[in-house]
């Protein structure tokens, strides 16, 4: 799936984007419930085979989504 998204497959790219949107949403809720604001330096740990894949399309999109909400993350 990641290879296909990286190669430009529209359906695969949409699936990756939907997953990233969900993960960023979970992170936003977790940060807010922990008392962090978007101006805070929020520690973020990425793990799992999809995020450490040799095909970085998901990881890059996730980091971009997190930085859009928390520039210091």
C-alpha angles and dihedrals in degrees: 000000000000092000091051092048090049089049091056103262104159097210093049091047090051091051091050091048091050091051092048091049090053094048092048089049091052090049091050091053093046092049093047092048088050090055098252122141127206090259093059124095099248119197111230126189119194118199142156135074096280093053094044094043120134085238101072100193095110095041093048092048091047094049089048092050092049093047090051088061098033113023091188095050 
